[in-house]
């Protein structure tokens, strides 16, 4: 088996799919890339048993067909040192010896039998839901929600992004019980209501691949797996099993107290003041009245405190509410507008943070943050 490939093109594809490979794999074969040669070109697979990334390259100079597993780290470390040039791979499928010929040298690697590589799940068209989704829609949905996913061994359903399809919209939801993000698109929808939970790792892998993609993505899923097919890449992942909590029931509806404020000024002030917060609680206190917001924090143990005032537009009763500063900063850094609106009902109920102006008429962004008790 023999093929010729551009060193930089091969490295680009391998780098993209190598992120799925786990350092703690219990199957040594998964430390390798699976190379599959056919008449149409080269298909390369990387997997951690839960998620699989596949990429394809069209090659002109091909001899023979077959499967070979090649050590991933060794191959990537080798390719990184080459300037752009054609490389010739010569593979002996009997001994699994691989020889790589460059312009000036020869490199020898021992691979493994490709038949030992785990089988990749295949799409059964009979029991799968299929949808074409815009690249930008999918990318923004993941970007806006990934940070809010949990790391909860007892409740694995919280460790992913809940993707919900209805005849009216497509929603991306993530929550760790302290904060909740709902990103909704009205330009993506499905005639049949459906939903699934996309685990955190494949969501991050997909985000990385979507930044390279220019076309719409073919999204397919059943009760066990999801398949995302792009121009040169495919991601297959096992879904989180279980039912996602009813997130709509925790979003407060009547919020008579509403503040509009410059997002960046709010973010930077919280960041400065939180340096003086108690290390254990990270509590910052917001005192809002008239058209002024007072942000304060203190650590009684070290006798330190900080107070800053900001102008805002406020409607409602005077209110004093506490939030964990790290969560508040995360939300403010992920909201996509110059000004944000904070809606509240009382200090013991969740606050809603919303962009004051939309980037896109088809999107709806809502972020929720649970308050903290203020020790008066």
N, C-alpha and C positions, 0 to 999 in steps of 0.2 A: 504494500500500500504506500502510495507516494503522493504528495501534494506540495504546491508552492503557494506561499502566502506572504503578504506584506507584514513586516515585523510590527510596525506601529498600529496597523489595523487589528491584527490579532491581539496585541496587548490591550487595546482599547476595549475590545469585546470581553476579554478574559477579566480585566479589572472590574468591569460592570457586574459580571455574574459571580465573581469570587467573593463578594460581600455576603453571600448566603452561607458560605462554608463555615462551620462551627469549629472552634478550637477544642471543644469538649466532646467531639463525636465518639460514640461507642462503636462505630463501624469504620475501620481504617480505610476502606475503599472510598469513603466520602471525603477523604483528604485529597482526592484526585478530581481532575476534569475528565468527563467522558467525551472522547472524540468519536464521532460517527461519520464515516466517509460514505458518500453515495454519488451517483452520477450527477445529481443536481448541485452538490456542494458539500460543505462541512457544517455539521451541527454539533455544538458543544453544550454539555449539560453540567451544572453544578447543583449540589443539593445538601440539605442538612437532615433529610428524611421527612421533615415537616413541610418545608418549602423547597421548590425546585425552580431554577432559572435556566432557560434555554436560549441560546443565541445561534444565529445562522449566518454563514458567509458564503457568497457565491464565488466559486473559484473556477478559473479556466483550465488550469494545469493539474489534472487529477488522473491518477492511475490506480485502479483497484477500488474495492469496497471493504468495509470492516469496522470493528469497534476496538478501541484501545483506551485504557484509563491512564492518564499522565499526571504525575505528582504536581499539584497546583502551585505550591509555594516555589518549588524549584523552577518551574516553567516561567512563572511571572518574574521572579528575580533575574532569570536569564534574559528575558525579553526586554526588561527595563534598561539593560546595558547596551542594547543595540541602537545605532542610528537607523533611520528609515532605510530599509533594503529588503529585497526578496529573500525569504528563507525557504529552504527545501527540507521537508520532513520525509524521512524514509522509515517506514515501520515494518518490522518483521512480526507478523501475527502468530508465529510459532514460538519464538523466544520472548516476545514482547519488548524487544530491543528497539529503541528509537534513536535515530541519528538525525541531527539538525545541521545542515550545511549552510554556512553564511558565505559572504564574498571571500573571506580570508581564513575561514576555520571550519572545524567540525566538532560537534558536541554530542556526547553519548549519554542517554538516559535509559533506565530500565522502567518500563511501565507495568501495567497489570492487565489481566484479562477483563475486557469490557463487559463480558457476560455476567461477571460477579456484581456489577453495579445494579442497585435496586431499580425495579421497573417504575417508570413515571406514570402517574394516573392519566387516563385518557378520557376525553369528553364523550359521554354517551348522549347523543343528540336527543334521545327520547325523554330523558328525565332532567333536562338542564334548562335553566332560564337564560336567554341570550339578549344582550342589549349593546348597542353602539353608544359609547359615552365619549363626549369631547375630552381631549387631553387636558385642557385647562380646567374643566369642571372637576375631573378626578384629582388632578394635582392640587388644586386649591382646597378641595374637600379634605384631603389628607393633611395638607400643611396647616390648616386652621384647627384641626382636631387632635392630631397625634400627640401634642404636648400634654393634653388633658387625660390621656389614658392612665389606668392604674397599674400598680405592680402588686396584685393581691392574689396570693396563692389559694386562699379560701374561696374567692369568687372570681374564677377565671374569665367569666363573661365580661368583667369590667376591664380586662387587659387588652382590649381591642377597640376598633372603631365599628360602631353599629351603623350599617348602611341600609337605609330604608327606601324602598321604591313604591310609589303610589301613582295613580293616574294624573295627579296634579303636580308632584314634585319628587325630588330625590334628596334625602337628608343624610348627613354624616353626623353622628353623635358620639361624644366621648365624655367619660366622667370618672373621677376617682373618689366620689362621695363628698369631696370638699369643693370641687369646681366642676362645672358642666359646660360643654360647648355644643351648640347645634348650628351646623352650617347647612343651609337649604338652598337648592337650585330649582327654579321653576322651568328652566329650559331643558331639564333632563327628567324623564318620567317613564313609567311603564304602565301598559294597559292593565296588567295583572299585578295586584299588590304583592310584594315579596320583600324579604329582608335577610341579612346574614351578618355575622360578626367577623370582621377581618382582623386577624391577630396583629400585634404591634410590629413584630420583626418584618413580615412580608409587606406591611403598610409602608415601612421605612424603605425597603428595597424598591417598592413600586414608585415611591416618591423620587428616588434617585434615577430610575429608568425614564420616568415621565419627563424629567427635565431635558432628556436627550431626544424625546419624541416630538414629531410634528403633526402626526395624523391622529384621527379618532382611535379609540381603543375598543376592541371587542371584549366585552365582559360577560363571562358565563359562570354560572354557579348552580350547584345542587345542594343537598343537605350535608355534604361532607367536604367538598372542595370548591375553590374558586379558580377560574382560569382567566388571565388577562393577556390578550394577544396584541402585540404591537408590531411595528414594521420589521424590526430585526430581533425582537426579544419576546419571550413568553414567560410569564410567571404563573406557577401553579402552586397553590398552598392549601393546607388543611385548615378548615374553618374552626372557630371556637364553638363548641357544642353548648347548648343551653339557651334559655330565654333571657333576652336583655330586659332589665327593669323598665317599668313604665315611666320613661323620663319626663313625659309631658305633665305628669301629676306633681312634680316637684318644682315646676316653673310657676312662680307666683303671678297671678293675673292682675289683681288690683294693687297698683303701686302709686299712691298719690304724691309721693315725694320724688321730685325729678331734678337732677343736676346736669347741666351741660358744661363741659370744661375742655380746655386745650389738652389733648392727649399726651403730648410730649412733655409739657410742663408738669402735668400730674405725675407721669411716670418718673421723671427725673427727681421730683421732690420726694416721692415715696422712697426712691432708691437712696437718697441722701439721709432722710430722716430715719429710715430703717436700720442704719448703722448703729443707732442709739437704742434700738429695741432690745428687749430681753432675748438672749440667744436661744432659749428653749422655746418660747412662744412665738417670737417674731411678730408680735402684735403692733400694728399701727392703728391709731385712733383718728377717725374722721369726724370733725364737728362742723356741721353745715347750718348756716343761718343767714338770712338776708341774701346777699350775693357774694358771700365769702366762705371759702373752705379752709379750715384749720387742720393741718396734718401734724400729729404729734406722736412721740414714742418716748419711752423711758425704761431704764433698767435700774430699779431701786437698789439692787445688790451692789452696783458700782457707782451709784449716785450720779448717773448721767441722764440727760434728756435732750430732746430737740423738738422745736416747734417751727413750722413754716405756714405762711398764709398765702392763699391764691385767690384770685378773682374768678367767679363762675356765674352762671345764670342758674338761679334756683327757684323752684316753685314747690311750696309745701311747708309743713311745720318744721321748726328747728329739730335737728336730729343729731344724735351722737352714736356712731356705729364703729365696731372694730373689725379689722380684717388681718389675715396672715399676710405679711408684706411680700413674701416670695411668690405667693399665688397671685396677688394683685399685680405684681410686676409682670408675671408671665402673661396674664390676660391682656394687660395694657400693651405689651410688646407684640401681641398677636392680633390686635384689633386694627383694621385697615383704614383708619380715617384720621383726619387732622383733629377733629373734636369727638369726644365720646360722651354718651349719656349714661348716667348712673341712676337707675330707678330703684326705689326702696319703699317698703311699707312700714316696717318698724325694725328696731335694732336686733331683734331675735330671728328675723326672717331673711332669706337669701336676697342679695342685691343682684340686679340685672345690669350688665354692662353691654351697651350697644353702640355701633358706629352711628354718629349723628348724620353723616351723609353716606350714601351707597357708592361703592366703586362701580357697581354693575347693577342694572335694574333687575336682573334675573336672580340675584343672590340675596339671601337673608341671613345675617349673622347674629347669633345670640349667645352671650357668655354669662354664666351664673356663678356667683361666689358665695359660699356660706359664711356668715359672720362668726366672730369670736366674742366670747364674753369679755366685757370690760370690767376689770376689778376696780371699783371706785374706792 
